[in-house]
Amino acid sequence: MNILVINCGSSSLKFQLIDMDNESVTAKGLCERIGMDGSRIVYTPGDKDKITIESPMPTHTEAIQVVLDCLTGAENGVIKDLSAIDAVGHRVVHGGEKFAESIVIDDAVIAAIEECNELAPLHNPANLIGINVCKKLMPGVPMVAVFDTAFHQTMPPKAYLYGLPLKAYKEYRVRRYGFHGTSHRFVSKHVAEYLGKKPEDLKTIVCHLGNGASICAVDHGKSVDTSMGFTPLAGLVMGTRSGDIDPAILEYYADKEDISLKQAIQVLNKESGLAGLTGGKSDCRDLEAGYHAGDEDCINAMEIFCYDVAKYVGAYAAALNGVDVIAFTAGIGENSGFVRSKVCEYLGYLGVQIDAEANSQRGDDMTISTPDSKVTVCVIPTNEELMIARDTKELVEA
């Protein structure tokens, strides 16, 4: 079974074609600058080198058409025609409380996703465009929606309710939703398999650390708390996002800067976090280099980030009443032994002991704790696309 995985952003589109007979990636790519000048696709067919093709993409309709043309092209195509695509899996950012699991897409599902647009105004509309375009260009091909929020729908009220008037939740759906759920689900399952156990046997903390970052407490296979909240702005200090702050700062800062509340939120999303602390540096590699070169701003930013992660790990160790496994994933979590080491320095009280040699390596699934560490610490590369493809295959076959 060939499954096309689509991830539509507001001005981008990531895709993978996955052969589910062996879960291998047949082709993958990224459409950039959709709706802008200079739009292009970066396409990797099979084991060949990347190809960059400049092509006008005024909307996602043209972008998906370019993707399909690449996949079926005479020179660099990987399938004969569109009939070789058996199903399409779509990443959808927000499912609200309507979706606790992935679902086959029909008109009712599309309408329900539209109702969640106000909860994710930058993402859900783009996700819906991808769904509607695929529906038009590949009529009759089954499609599945996989939601970033679904995995966290197992959180109890004590974890997802805010200390606001209850009307905020009952009438306006203000609650903790959490994000990165597809990644947290994949990693928490895969780390159990890697350790020869079942997810139901473990208390796991997943640290998804990238430009966007979140921590998730997974109790015997179920999410029971996560650091992102009503929006992806909450939780850790991130690349350009502030993470948790005193909400009263918003009014104070907006008054001082003579800007609107909406503009202040934009500052928190786009101009804060590691970039805000360092005058524009949000790439962890640049920050590490600055740290070792003695740049005070980089030192502070990296210390804040690692301290933040360690605090959430500690909080979730308490929420789980103990922890068996800590798994690092995503761009920073998978590649920065420095960050992993700095975080784990705070976790000695849990009995965490890190193997410095193992932690200096890069690769696939790794254990970086010592054999006598009371908590197993692993590095597990995330694979959200494969998780989406697995869900799609399971639902379509059912």
Secondary structure, DSSP 8 states (H G I E B T S, - for coil): -EEEEEEE-SS-EEEEEEETTTTEEEEEEEEESTTSTT-EEEEEETTS--EEEE---SSHHHHHHHHHHHHH-TTT-SSSSGGG--EEEEEES--TTT-SS-EE--HHHHHHHHHTGGGSTTTHHHHHHHHHHHHHHSTT--EEEEETTGGGGG--HHHH--SS-HHHHHHH--S---S-HHHHHHHHHHHHHHTTS-GGG-EEEEEEESSSEEEEEEETTEEEEES--SSTTSSS--SS---S--THHHHHHHHHHT--HHHHHHHHHHS-HHHHHHTS---HHHHHHHHHTT-HHHHHHHHHHHHHHHHHHHHHHHHTTS-SEEEEEHHHHHH-HHHHHHHHGGGGGGT--B-HHHHT--SSSEE-B-TT-SSEEEE----HHHHHHHHHHHHHH-
